[in-house]
Amino acid sequence: MSFIARRGLSTLVPPKIASPSAIGGAKDAARIHSLGDFYGKLPRGPAPDPKITGLFSRYQARYFGKNPSAAPIIHLIAALMILGYGNNYYFHLRHHKNNAH
């Protein structure tokens, strides 16, 4: 087996935390105990809903949350039209306000 294939498979295998040689020693037993304490302190159950603060998070919660809609696509099209017209006016149309080409 090539080195690259072994390296790719090694990321799939979890590290040996509780190997048979680690159980007998006092130093390793303390390590296992601290590992158990760590996993015991982790929160259980579903994650709480994040607090909604700011303009973008309110927009995201309204249109992408529990009831998603197609309104953001319409908002994007309208914003591009407004920006496009503003760009067109600034670079071309304002020169034709008072005199023709």
Protein Blocks (a to p, Z undefined) as FASTA:
>chain_A
ZZklmmmmmmmpccdfbgfklmmpmklmmmmmmmmmmmmmpcedjddddddedjklmmmm
mmmmmmccfklmmmmmmmmmmmmmmmmmmmmmmmmmmpcZZ
